[in-house]
Amino acid sequence: MTKEDKPAIETMGLTKRFGNFIAVNNLDLKVKKGEIYGLLGPNGAGKTTLIKMLCSILNPSDGSARVLGEQIPDGNIVSHIGYMPQETGVYMGLTVDQNLKFYGRVFNLDKNEIEKRKDELLKFVALEDWKHEMVENLSGGMKHRVSLACTLIHQPELLFLDEPTVGVDPELRVSFWDYFYQLRQKGVTILITTHYMDEARNCDRIGFMQHGNLIAEDAPLKLLEESGKDSLEDAFLVFSRRDENMVRG
């Protein structure tokens, strides 16, 4: 298998413990290159902890993982990935424009490239009219949009997006997904978490997480078919109960 054929993300028995608490439990996961993979589950399911390990922010307790063919943790992959955390990952004391320029310099983009990318992304997140506004003065949803734009500034080949559309109005959420599709067509891989079950249908595949375990994964329509339900929320409950029964058995 060539490097190009390898999964963008592959975990083998990946585990993360915090004391006696197991946040991610013996997880096996493969995400193909150019795929939009959605992680769904309640708060505390282990989604964010998993992403932080894959971004080399947290070290695994057990197991192993490869990201873009490299064993993690590996600081060298940082320039090839983009990570948008749930909390706003931008500087409150800078303007929207200044934040984008700062992140462009962090990733060693030249001035012309920064200006080009900055203008494209401000248009994408609909913040052109607020580019000189201090981030601390923006609404929560607008801050989140700035964070997404900064995540995309260096055109990463793998994106980790933790609740990227929270606080975003429905019309703009649709445009975000249109943009994600465009990125996928360019070969970008996206691992995304969301609380919006309706937009999770836009993913190529979905993984349901509960108590640190991956309890089911497949294309959205196949998960609905297997569960016999019409909504992903109801489908999750079916797989969740099935998993609990297996544990008890």
N, C-alpha and C positions, 0 to 999 in steps of 0.2 A: 504494500500500500504506500503510495507516494504521499508527501506532505499535503498535497492538494486534495487527496482523497480522504484524509483523516477528518474525523469530526471536529467541529469548531470547539466543542466542549465535550469532555468525557470524564466521568467520575467513576471510581471503583471503590466501593465500600467507604465512601467519604463520610466522616463522622466528626462532629464538633460537640464537645462537652464543656459546660461551665459548672465546675464543681460536680455535683451529682445530677445536674440537669443535662439531658441530651437534647440539644437543639436541632441537630441533623444526625440522622441515624442510619449508618451503613448504606448510604445512597449510591445507587448505580444509575447513571444518566448519560444519554448521548444526545447531543444537539448537532444536527447536520449544518454544514456551511450553507449560507444563504437561506436559512430557515427562520421563521418567526415562531418562537417557542414561548408559550405562556405558562407561568406558574401561578396557580390559583390555590387559595387556602385561607383560613382565618388568621387573624393576628396571632403570632406565636407559633405558627406552623413550621417555621424554619426557613422561609423564603429569603429574607434579608440576610440571615446568617450564611446561607448557601452562597448568595451572590458575593458577599464580602470575602469568603474564602476563595472564590473563583477570581476575584480581583486582587488577590494577594494582600488583602487588608487584614484578614485573620488567618492564622495557621490552623490546619486541620489537627484534630486530636488523633485520628486514625484514618487509614485509607489513603487514597491518592487521587489526583486529578490532573488532566492536561487541558490547557487552554491554548488554542491555536497551535497545537502540537508541542507545546512546552510544558514541562512539569511545573506545577505551582506549589509553593509560592515562588514567583519569579518577577523581579522588578523590571526586567527588560520588556515585558509584554505591555507595560503601562502605555507606551506610545501607540500601541495598536488597538487598544480598547477604549471605550468610553463608558463611564459609570455615572449614572444619575441617581443619587440616593433619595430616599423618601424625604429627609430633611433638606431644606434648601441649601444647595452646595455652592453658594455665591457670596460675595462680599457686600455686606449691607452698606458700608461706607463709601462704595463706589457707584458710579452711574451704570446703567445697563451697558452703554457703549464701552465704558472703561473695563467692566468685567469681561466682555468679549475680547477686548484687546489683550488683557492680562492673560487669559487662558490661551490665546493664540501665541503669545510669547513663551508661555510655559512649554508649549509643544513645538517651539522653534520654527514657527511659521514666519516667513518674511513679511514685511510691512504691506506689500501689495496683496499678498495672499490673505492676510488678516482682513484687509479692507473689503476684499471681494467676498470672503466667507461671511463676514460680519453683516454686510448688506443683505445677503441671501437669507441668513438666519433670522435677522430682525423682521424681514418680510414673512418668513415662514411662521414665526410665533406671534405675528401681528403686534409687534412692539415698536414699529418704526417711529410712531409719534411720541414714544416714551424713552427713546434711547438716551436722552440727556437727563433723565430723572434718576434720583438716587434710589437704589433698590429698596432701602428701608422704608421709603414712602409708598411702595407699591402694595397692592393687595396680595393675599397669599397665593392666589392662582397665577397672578402675573409674575411673582417671584419664581414660581415653579416653571414658568415658561422661559424665564431667563436662564434658569439652571439647565433646562433641556438644550437651549441654544449653545451654552458654554460646553456642554457634553459633546456636541456635534462639531465644534469648531475645527478640529483637526482631522475630520473625516475618518473616524476609526472603522476598522473592518469588523469589529465585534462590539455590540452595544449591550450594556446591562442597564435596563430602565426599570427602576423600582417605583411603581405608581406614577408614571409620567403624565397622566391626564387628570390627576386629582385636582379638583377646583377649577377645571377648565370647562367652559360652556360647551354644550353638545355640538354646535356647529364647528367650533375650533377643534374639538376632538376628532371629528370626521376628517378635517384637513390634516391633522397629525397622522392619522392612519393612512391617508393617501400618500403622505411623505414617507412613512415607514415602508409602504409597498414599493415606492421608488427606490429606496435604499436596498431592499431585498433584491430587486431586479438588477442592481449593480453588484450583487454578491455579498452584501453586508448581512451578517448574522445578528439577530436580535433576540435576547432573552428578556422577557417583560413580565412584570407582575401587575395585576390590576384588581380592583374591587368591583369594576363594572363588568358584570357577567355578560351583558349584551355585546360589549366590544371584544370580549375574549373569543367570540366566534370568528374574529378576524385572524386569529393565529392559525398557522399551519398545523401545529400540534399543541396540546395542552397537557400539563402534568398537574394532577391534584395532589397537594401536600397536606398532611395532618400529623401533628406530633412528631415532626422531623422525618416522616416517612413519605415516600412517593407511593400513593395508594392506587393510582390509575394514571395511564397516559395514552393518548391517541388523538386522532383528528377530532375536532369538536363534534361533527355529525356522528362519528362512530361512537363517541362516548354517550351521546344522547340515545343512539339506537340501542347500545348495550344496556343502558340504565332503564330504558323504556320511558324516559321523561322528555318533556318538551323544552325545559330550560336547564342551563348548565348548573344553576344553583340547586335545583332539585336532583340533578344527576350527581352532584358532589355529595349530597346527603345519602344517596343510595350507596355510593362507593364507601363513604365514611362508615355507615352502619355495617356494611359487609366486612370492612377492615376490622372493626371492633369485635364483630362476631368471630372472626378468624383468630384474633388475639385471645379471646376468652376460650375458644375451642382448643 
